[in-house]
Amino acid sequence: MLSVNQIRSAPNRGRYLFHNPVLHGFMRTVDSALEVFHKPSREPLRLTPRKILVCCQAHIGDTILATSVIPVLKAAFPKSQVGFLIHPGSADVLAGNPRVDWVHTFEHWRLNRRSLPLWRKLALDLQSRFLAIREIRRIGYDLAIDLYPYFPNSIPLLFCAGIPVRLGWTSAGFGGLLTHGMDWEDSAAHVVEWHKRLLGILTSCREHLGLARTELYSSDDIRSQWRTIAEKYRIPDKFIAFHVGAGGIHRRWPTENWKRLAELCLDKGLSVVLLGHGEEERAICREIAEQSPDIHDLSGQLPWRLMSEAISQSQLLVGLESASGHIAAARNIPVVSIYSGTTRTSVWRPFHPSARVVVSSVPCSPCYFHGGCKGMECVRSTTPETVFSEVAALLP
């Protein structure tokens, strides 16, 4: 466990939402130079755009949360078309969404998680940047909204693409390239509330901000594929889904805890479906599934959209600090998420009234350390009994 004097302070880092002092110095210099020529306006924005580009080039969970702006934009500008600029790994989030007209992808080298040398990541960055700018120019957007408040953002790309009105946060740098910007204020509000605050600059959106909610779409083909899988593995209509994976190994829950939670569910007559990908997660699922034929192991067998469909067909999802909770929330499925103390849960919890987040109370939590600590008592000491009590509270 971290000692109290090792705990990183809460993420109130002045103007910028990153700690790196070198990056701080670089961004201060760049923004000071840019703002000599132009400072982004803080005034309300009155316009009726024909084509709107929404940008969130982070990973899957962030993109799911970014879909919360679609209902607001469609209500405020019903005749407008909407495109998204996202990370390539998030493309499935928008697949089949009838309210999204275009999807562009761009992979910033800093957000490339593949095991590649730096020069290769930089080359892919330049290639995808060039293609995205060309596609965006061809469509001719009137308005771009960059929802991502962290570095790296999409602001330089939007400027190069020549979009006339560019709205975003100044907290990741390059604010001088925005036409309308908003400064970050440290808050415990949910990230969807941040998105609503940014949209509030658009006067036409203000009366519709209450419509914000995340959304994911399926298709007849995906639903048919799921029915085939459910019949093959004799999965009942009512089941609880366990998603054992997390974005980082420090967020994992011990296998023995998963096994005990499955046992508690089985004792109440509940069937369990196991989800995950990668060899480590498959090994965890195999060990859990050995307990009973009422535990159905689908780990490593479902592509992303089919896994999302499995979650949407469940009674409830139990997952860790990962995109799985946001999938459940977007498909209106109750969710119990086991979080670590490395994250501000009020900000990043699944955006749904039936979402429960469980975090063990330890002296060093929240610590805000990206990679956690060796012990990770904040997540590993969460008991299966505590999690099951939340499950029982949410089930009919």
N, C-alpha and C positions, 0 to 999 in steps of 0.2 A: 504494500500500500504506500502511496505517496505521503510524505509528511506534509503538515500544513504549510510550511514555508516553501514547499515545492510546487504548490498549486498555482497554476497560471491564472492570472486575473481574468475576469469576464471580458468578453470580446468587445470592449469599448476602446477602439484604437485610433481615436481622433477621426479624421476625415475618411481614412481608408480602412477597409475590412481585411487587412492582412498584417502580420507581425514582422515580416522580414524587413530589417532596417535598410538593407541595400535597395530593395524594391521600393520602400517608402521614399528614400532619397531620389531615386530615379523618377518616380511618379510626381513628386513635388516639383522637380525641375521641368518635366514635360508639361505638366498642367500650368505651371507659371508662365511658360513660354506660349502655350496655346491661348491662355486667357488674356494675353496682351492684345490679341487680335479679336477674340470673341469669348464672351461669357454666356453660358446657357441661360435662357430666360427662366424665371420662376413664376411667370404670370400664367393664368388660366389659358387654355388652348381651345379655341373655337374653330372647328373645321368639320367637314363631312368628307372623309376620305373614301375613295373608291376601292383602293387596295391597301391592306394593312399587313405588315410583316411583324410577327411576334418572334422575339429571339430569346432562347435559353439554351446555350450550348453546353450545359453541364450534362450530368448522367441521368439515368432513367427516372429516379424518384423526383428529381427537379423538374423534368419535363412533364411528368404526370401532374405535378402541382401547378405547372404553367398553364395546363389546359383549363384551369379555373377562370381564365380571362375570356374564354370563348363565349360563354353565355352572356357576359356583360357586353362584349363588342357586338355580338349579333343582335342584342336588344337595342343598343344605342345606334348602330349603323346597319339596319336590316338589309340594305341593298349592297353592302360592301362585301368584297371577297377577302379571305384571310389566308395568309401563308405563314409557315413557321421555318425558322432557321435553328437547327438543333444539332447535337452531336450524332454521328452516324449510328452509334449504339442504341440510340433512343428512337429510331425510326418506327419500330413496331408500336410504340405508344400511340402514334397518330394514324396507323393503318386502319382503313375502313371508316374513318371519321368523316361523315358527309358534310361537316361544317368547315372542313379544312380543304382549301382549294389547291395549295402547293406546299411541298415539303422540300426544303433545301438542307443540305448537311455540310458541316465544316468541322474539322477535327484539329483543334489547337494542339500544338506539340505538348503543352504542359498538361493537357487532359487526356493524352494518349496513354492508356494503361497497358499496352502491349509490350512485350519484352523485345524491344528494338533499340539499336544504338541511337544516340541523340541525333546524328546527322540524318538518319532515316526518318525520324519523327519530324524533323524540320522540313525535309523534302515533302513529306505527306501533307504537312501544314500548308506549305506554299501551293501545292497542287490543288488541294481542296478549297483553299481560300480563293484562288483564281477562278475555279469553276463556279463557286457560290456567287462571286461578284458578277460573273458573266450572266448567270441565270437570273439573278435579282435585277440587274439592269434591263434584261430583256422583258421582264414582266412589267416594270415601271410602277413600283409601289409609291404611294403618296405619303405614307406614314410608317415609321418603324418604332417599335417599342421593345427596348432591351430590358427584360425582367431581372437579369442576373446581376446581383449587387457585388459579386466577388470577382477577383482577378483570376483568369482573364475574361474580359467581356467581349462583346461583338462590336463595340462602338467604332473602332478604326475601319472595320470591314463595311459597316453601314455608310460611313462617310465616303469611302472609296466607291461604293455602289451608287452614290449620287442620289440617295433618297432625300427629298427636300425637307421633311420634318422628322427629326430624330429625338425620341424621348427616352430617358433612362436615368440610372443612378450615377452619381459622381464618385461613389465609394470604391470603385475599382480602377480609377484613373481614366484619362482621356476625356474628361468632362467637357473640355473646350471644344470637342468635336460634336457635341450635342447641340441641337437648337433649343431644346427644353430639358432641363435637368432638375433633379431633386437630391438634396444632401441626405445622407444616412443619419438616422438617430437611433442609438442603441435602445432596443425594446424587446420585451418578452412576447410580443404579439406573434401570431402564426405567420408563416411566410406568405400565405394567401392574403392575409391582411396587408402585407407589404405591397403585394401586387395591386390590391384595390386602392391603396394610397397613391400609387403611381398613376393608375388609370384615372384617379380623381382629378388630375390636371386637365383631362379632357372633359369639358363641361357637359357634353352630351352623355357621358358615362355615369355621371354622379347619381342620377336617380335609379340606376340599374345595378349598382355595386352589390346590393343584397343578393343578386342572382349568382354570384361567384361560387362555383363548385367544380371539382375535378370531374373529368369524364373520360371513359374508355369505351370503345365500341367493339363489338364482335361481328360475326357474319354468319350466314346460314351454313357456309362450308365449315367454319370452325366449330359451330355447334354440332353439326353432323359428325365431325371427326371425334368430338368429345363423347357423343353418345356411343359411338363404335368402341372407343376405349373403355368406357364405363361398363358396357356389356361384356367385353372380353375379360376384364378383371373382376367382374361381378361386384362392382361398386354400387352400393345402395343409393337411393335418391337423396337420403339425408346422411351427411357425413361432416366431420370436422377436418380441415386441412391444416397440416403442420408444414411450414416452410422453414427448413433448418439452416438456410444459408444467410450470410450477412456480408456487407461490403468490405469488412476487414476481419482478420482472424481474431483481433482483440475483442470483437463484439459477439463471439460465439458463446453458446450456452453448452454446458457439459452434456455429453451423451447420456450419462446416467439420469440427468434431470429430464431429458426428453423421454426416456424410457419410463420413468416414474409418472410423468404427465400422461403418457399414453395409457398406462395402467389405470390411472384415475378415470380417464375417459371411458375405457372399456368397462369398468365397474359400474358405470352409469348407463351402459347399453349403447354407447356412442361408437360408431365406426370412424376410423381415422385413415386419411389419405396423406402420404408423405411426398413432399415436393422438394426439389433441390437440383443442383447441377454441379459438375466437377467430381473428381474421384473422392475427395475428402467428404463431401456432403453425401455422396452415394454410400460410402462406407458407414456413415452415421445412420442413414436410413435403413440399411440392411440390418444393422444391429437392433434397431427399434422394431423392425418388422418381424423379427424372429419370435416375438412374444406371442403373437396371435394371428390367426387367419383373418380377423376383422381389421387388421392393419394392412393397407394396400400401398405398396411401394411403387411410386411412379417416378422416382428421382432419376434424372438423367435421360428420361424417355420423351419428354415433352418440349417442343420448341416454345419460345416465349409466349406467343399468342395462345397456344393450347394450355400452357400453364396458367395464364390469366383466366382462361375459360374455366379451368378446374377450380380456381379460387372463387369465381363468380357463381359456380354451381354448389358451393359448400354452404353449410349453415353458419360457419364461423371460421376465421383463420387465426391460427397462432403463429406468429413469426417473430423474427428478430428485427434489429434496426437495419431495414433494407427496403427495397422498392415494393416488396410483397404487401406490406401494410397499406401502401398508397394505392396499389392495385385493388385491394379489397374495398377501401374507402370509395374509390372512384366507381366501383360496381355495386355500391350500396350494401356491402357485406360487413357485418360486425367483425371487429378485429381486436385481438389482444396482442400488443407488441411488447417484447422484452427489450428494453433499451439499456444502454450503458450510460455512465455518468460523463462521457466525453462530449455529449450533445445536449443542447438546451431543448428539452422535450417540448416545451410550450411552443417553440418555433417550428420544429420539424416533425411533430407527431402526425399520423394520418389525419386528414381533414374530413372528419365525419363525427356526428354526435354519438355514434355507438362505438367509437374507437377508445380503447383503454390502453394506457401505457404503464408498464410496470418497471420501476427502477429501485434497486436496493438502496436504502439510505445508509451512506457511509460518510465519514468525516471529510473525505477528499473530493466529494462529488457535489456539484459538477466541476470537472477539472479543465475541460476544453482542450485537452491534449489530443491531437489528431490521431496518434497511434496508441493512445491509452498507456497503461503501465503493465508491469509484469503480472501483478496479482489480479487485476480487474474484478475486485470483489463487488463492484457496483452492479455487474451483470451476473457473475458466476454464483454469487450468494443468493440470488433470487430463487426461492424454493418452488418446486412444482405445485405444492399446495396453494401457494399464493397466486400463482398463475391460474390454477384450476378454479379458484374462488371467483376470479374475474370471468372465466369462461362460463361458469354456472350462472352468474348474474346476468349475462347477456343472452343466454339461450332461453327460449320459451319454456 
